[in-house]
Amino acid sequence: MTAKEKANRLCIDFLMNIDTDDCDFGMNKEMAKQCALLAVNEILESFIITIPKHQTEFWEQVKQEIINL
């Protein structure tokens, strides 16, 4: 899966899987992007010491693709 495909998949997952019945607001594309960015930042911050450099680079690319959506 490319970084662009992963970025799209993450955003779609947030759009489709957030239960908005429990919220006073609906999920929109910008909110999904912010959630996806939070998830990627957590991956990068949590595993920066233990994951190989190429995986760090992949997640940085995913982050950039999310921003560009």
N, C-alpha and C positions, 0 to 999 in steps of 0.2 A: 504494500500500500504506500502510495506517495504521501508526502507531507500535505499536499493540497487535498487529496482524498481523505486523509485523516482529519484535517481541519473541518471539511464539510461534514464528515460523519459525526464528529463531536457536536457541532452546532445543531445538526438535525436531531441527534439523540436528545439534546437538551430541549429542543422545541417540542419533540414528540412525547417526552417522558415526564415532564414536570406536571404534577397534578394541580392545575389552576383552580380546581373546585375549593381547595383549601386556602386560596389566596384572594386578595381583593383586586388583583391585577392579572392580566393575561401575559403569557410569555410571548415576546416578539423577537425578531431577528437580532436586534441590538442586545437584548438581555441574554439571549442564547450565546452570542459571541462573548459577552462578559463572563458568563458561567464557564464557557470553554477555555477562555484565557486563564481564569482562576485555576481550573483543573490542570492545565499545562504548567502553570507556574508552580503548583504543588508538586508535580512530577519533577520538575527541574530542581526545585529547592530541596526536596526530600531525598533525592537519589544522586545528587551532583557528585558525591564522593565515590559512589559504588557503581555507577553505570559507565560503560565505555564511552569514549569521546564521540564516536559516530552516532550513538543514541542521543547524546546531549545535542549534537548538531541537528539530528532529525527533529527533536522536540522544539528546538529554536526555530526551525523552518516551519513546523506546524503552527507555532505561535504567530509567525509572520503572515502565514496564509490566512489565519483567522482574522488578523487585523485588516488584511486586504479584502476580505469578503464583503 
